[in-house]
Amino acid sequence: MWIYEKKLQYPVCIKNPNPKMAQVIVSQLGGPDGELAASLRYLNQRYTMPNAEAKGLLTDIGVSVTILHP
């Protein structure tokens, strides 16, 4: 059993989007052992979870891995 609080580890405030930096970050996430692949595995596993809390947890982990680990 676990206690899950949905909150970000670090505050996120994007003032000016930078497409070139986004392209660099995405290139760093790629590959079979990269962060993007791990994120997609979490997001795919959520469909087999038996309860809503577990689905929400895997969804949040999959999304935060993609966003927070450039």
C-alpha positions in Angstrom: 0.0 0.0 0.0 1.1 3.6 -0.6 0.1 7.1 0.0 0.2 9.2 -3.2 0.1 13.0 -3.3 -0.1 14.5 -6.8 2.4 17.4 -6.8 5.4 18.3 -8.9 8.9 17.8 -7.4 10.0 21.2 -8.7 7.8 24.2 -9.6 7.5 24.7 -13.4 7.0 28.2 -14.9 7.6 28.5 -18.7 7.8 32.2 -19.6 9.2 32.0 -23.1 8.9 28.7 -25.1 12.2 27.8 -27.0 11.6 25.4 -29.9 15.4 24.8 -30.5 15.9 23.8 -26.8 12.9 21.6 -27.0 14.4 19.8 -30.0 17.7 19.2 -28.1 15.8 17.9 -25.0 13.8 15.5 -27.2 16.9 14.2 -28.9 18.4 13.4 -25.4 15.3 11.5 -24.4 15.3 9.1 -27.4 16.6 5.5 -27.8 15.5 2.1 -26.5 16.9 2.7 -23.0 16.1 6.5 -22.9 13.7 8.4 -20.7 11.1 8.6 -23.4 11.0 4.8 -23.8 10.6 4.4 -20.0 7.9 7.0 -20.0 6.0 5.2 -22.8 6.3 1.9 -20.9 4.6 3.5 -17.8 1.9 5.0 -20.0 1.3 1.6 -21.7 1.2 -0.3 -18.4 -1.6 1.9 -17.1 -4.1 0.1 -19.3 -3.7 -3.2 -17.4 -4.0 -1.7 -13.9 -7.1 -2.9 -11.9 -7.9 0.3 -10.0 -8.1 4.0 -10.8 -5.4 5.1 -8.2 -2.8 2.8 -9.8 -3.8 4.1 -13.3 -3.4 7.6 -12.1 -0.1 6.9 -10.6 1.4 5.3 -13.7 0.0 8.2 -15.8 1.6 10.8 -13.6 4.9 9.0 -13.6 4.9 8.5 -17.3 4.1 12.2 -17.9 6.6 13.5 -15.3 9.4 11.4 -16.6 9.0 13.0 -20.0 8.6 16.5 -18.7 11.0 16.7 -15.7 14.1 14.8 -16.9 15.6 16.6 -19.9 
